[in-house]
Amino acid sequence: MKVSVDLDTCDGNGVCMSICHEVFEVAEDGLHVLQDEPGEEFRQQLKGAEVSCPTQAITVRD
């Protein structure tokens, strides 16, 4: 599974981090993807972050 974030679209609101803090971190300097190829155990959380992102900046692919 691969996670990508369109940093031009991301507004740093932190919704993704609240859903899956193991993969996403929002800091003063913007969003950081802590794991761009996370384990299968995060699939449900990542899909939730993808659909919950208000700017639709997150993509999760198999």
N, C-alpha and C positions, 0 to 999 in steps of 0.2 A: 504494500500500500504506500502511496506517495502523497504527501501534502504539499500544496503550494499556495502562496498568498500573493495576490497582486498588490504590491506595496503602493502603487499609484492610486489604487481605489480604497485601500484600507484607511480608515479614519482613527484607528487606535482606541476604539470605544471599550475594548476589553471583554466583549461578550464571549468570544472564543476562549479567552483565558479562564473565565468563570466556569465554562463548561468542561474544558480539558487543560488544566494548568500544567499537566505533564508535557504537553506539546507546545503550547503557546505561552508567551510572556509579553506583557505590554510594559515597557519602561519609558522613562522620560525621553529617550531617543527613538521611540517607536516600537513597533511589533517585532518580536523575535520568534522564529520557529525553532524550538529547542531540538526537535526531532523531525527531519523531513521524510524519514521512512520509519514511522513508528510501528510497533508490533500490533498484531491482530486484536489484542485485548483492548485497544483504544478505538476500534472501528465504530462502535455505537456513539461514543462521545464525539468523535471527529465528524461523523455524519450530522450529529446534532449541531455542532459548531458551524458546519458548512451551511445548513439551512437556516440557522439563526443569525448569521452575519447580516447586519442591516445594509451593508454595501455590496454584498455578494462577492467579497474578495477572496474567499477560501474555496479551493478545489481539492477534493479527495478522489484519488484514482487508484484502481487496483493494479 
